[in-house]
């Protein structure tokens, strides 16, 4: 999954929400709650403040924030803070898989340290195993 920013959301797309902040951004939760929701819209909530004209003092009571509104699986709207982490699905194309395999074929010609860097760039051993299995399954068809 690809981590994405609130500015990049597209209405109607599904996102994985990793909720670590409450709606008012005042409390961080150590054990995050997760859900998959369809993005509906952003809502800006302006902050409240007190202004004292005689002294020129301005006291912020609540800072402004941006709420992200999702529609969950049951069709209910869920409002979450924009400070949370959001992930978008990543589906590699056939070209991406082929390019990854070609980069990995170069590994045999390089010293071990450089091979380690290439493996990390390509996603590590789990990606290599997945690609090998994928190519074998495609050749069996």
C-alpha positions as CSV (number, residue, x, y, z in Angstrom):
1,X,0.0,0.0,0.0
2,X,1.2,3.5,-0.7
3,X,1.0,6.2,1.9
4,X,-0.9,9.2,0.6
5,X,-1.5,12.7,1.7
6,X,-4.9,14.3,2.2
7,X,-4.4,16.7,-0.7
8,X,-4.2,13.8,-3.1
9,X,-7.5,12.1,-2.2
10,X,-10.0,11.4,-5.0
11,X,-13.7,11.2,-4.2
12,X,-15.1,7.7,-4.4
13,X,-11.8,5.9,-4.0
14,X,-11.2,3.5,-1.1
15,X,-8.4,4.2,1.4
16,X,-7.0,2.4,4.4
17,X,-7.2,4.7,7.4
18,X,-4.7,4.2,10.3
19,X,-6.4,6.3,13.1
20,X,-3.9,7.4,15.7
21,X,-5.4,10.8,16.5
22,X,-8.8,11.8,17.8
23,X,-11.0,14.2,15.9
24,X,-9.8,17.3,17.8
25,X,-6.1,16.4,17.4
26,X,-5.6,16.5,21.2
27,X,-4.9,12.9,22.0
28,X,-2.6,10.4,20.3
29,X,-3.7,6.7,20.5
30,X,-0.9,4.1,20.9
31,X,-3.0,1.3,19.5
32,X,-4.4,2.5,16.2
33,X,-7.8,1.6,14.9
34,X,-8.0,0.7,11.2
35,X,-10.8,0.8,8.7
36,X,-11.3,1.0,5.0
37,X,-13.5,3.8,3.8
38,X,-14.5,5.6,0.6
39,X,-13.4,9.2,0.6
40,X,-16.3,11.7,0.5
41,X,-14.9,15.1,1.2
42,X,-12.7,17.4,3.3
43,X,-14.2,19.8,5.9
44,X,-12.3,22.7,7.3
45,X,-13.2,23.7,10.9
46,X,-12.1,27.1,11.9
47,X,-10.6,27.7,15.3
48,X,-12.2,29.7,18.1
49,X,-10.4,32.5,19.9
50,X,-10.9,35.3,22.4
51,X,-9.7,38.8,21.6
52,X,-9.2,41.4,24.2
53,X,-9.3,44.9,22.6
54,X,-8.0,46.8,25.5
55,X,-4.7,44.9,25.8
56,X,-4.6,43.5,22.2
57,X,-4.3,39.9,23.6
58,X,-5.6,37.1,21.5
59,X,-6.1,33.7,23.1
60,X,-6.8,30.6,21.0
61,X,-9.2,28.2,22.6
62,X,-9.4,25.7,19.8
63,X,-7.0,25.6,16.8
64,X,-8.4,25.2,13.3
65,X,-8.3,21.7,11.8
66,X,-9.3,19.7,8.7
67,X,-11.6,16.8,9.0
68,X,-11.6,14.0,6.5
69,X,-15.0,12.4,5.9
70,X,-15.2,8.8,4.8
71,X,-18.1,6.4,4.1
72,X,-17.5,3.1,5.8
73,X,-18.7,-0.3,4.6
74,X,-22.1,0.1,6.3
75,X,-22.7,3.4,4.5
76,X,-22.2,5.6,7.6
77,X,-20.1,8.7,7.5
78,X,-16.9,8.7,9.6
79,X,-15.1,11.9,10.4
80,X,-11.4,11.5,11.2
81,X,-8.5,13.9,11.7
82,X,-6.2,14.8,8.8
83,X,-3.2,14.0,11.0
84,X,-3.9,10.3,10.7
85,X,-2.1,8.1,8.1
86,X,-3.9,7.2,4.9
87,X,-2.9,4.5,2.5
88,X,-4.0,3.9,-1.1
89,X,-4.0,0.6,-2.9
90,X,-1.1,-0.2,-5.2
91,X,-1.5,-2.6,-8.1
92,X,1.7,-3.0,-10.1
93,X,1.4,-3.2,-13.8
94,X,2.9,-6.0,-15.9
95,X,5.6,-3.5,-16.9
96,X,6.5,-2.7,-13.3
97,X,6.9,-6.4,-12.6
98,X,9.1,-6.9,-15.6
99,X,11.3,-3.9,-14.8
100,X,11.7,-5.2,-11.3
101,X,12.8,-8.6,-12.5
102,X,15.3,-7.1,-14.9
103,X,16.9,-5.1,-12.1
104,X,17.1,-8.2,-10.0
105,X,18.8,-10.1,-12.8
106,X,21.7,-7.7,-12.6
107,X,22.5,-8.7,-9.0
108,X,24.8,-11.6,-10.0
109,X,27.3,-9.2,-11.6
110,X,27.8,-6.9,-8.6
111,X,29.6,-7.2,-5.2
112,X,27.5,-8.3,-2.1
113,X,27.1,-4.8,-0.7
114,X,25.7,-3.4,-3.9
115,X,23.4,-6.5,-4.2
116,X,22.0,-5.7,-0.8
117,X,21.3,-2.1,-1.9
118,X,19.5,-3.3,-5.0
119,X,17.5,-5.8,-3.0
120,X,16.4,-3.1,-0.6
121,X,15.5,-0.8,-3.6
122,X,13.3,-3.6,-5.1
123,X,11.5,-4.4,-1.8
124,X,13.6,-7.0,-0.2
125,X,13.4,-10.8,-0.2
126,X,9.6,-11.1,0.0
127,X,9.1,-9.2,-3.2
128,X,11.8,-11.4,-4.9
129,X,9.9,-14.6,-3.8
130,X,6.6,-13.2,-5.0
131,X,8.0,-12.2,-8.4
132,X,9.7,-15.7,-8.8
133,X,6.4,-17.4,-8.0
134,X,4.5,-15.0,-10.3
135,X,6.7,-15.7,-13.3
136,X,6.5,-19.5,-12.7
137,X,2.7,-19.4,-12.5
138,X,2.6,-17.3,-15.8
139,X,4.9,-19.9,-17.5
140,X,2.6,-22.8,-16.4
141,X,-0.4,-21.2,-18.1
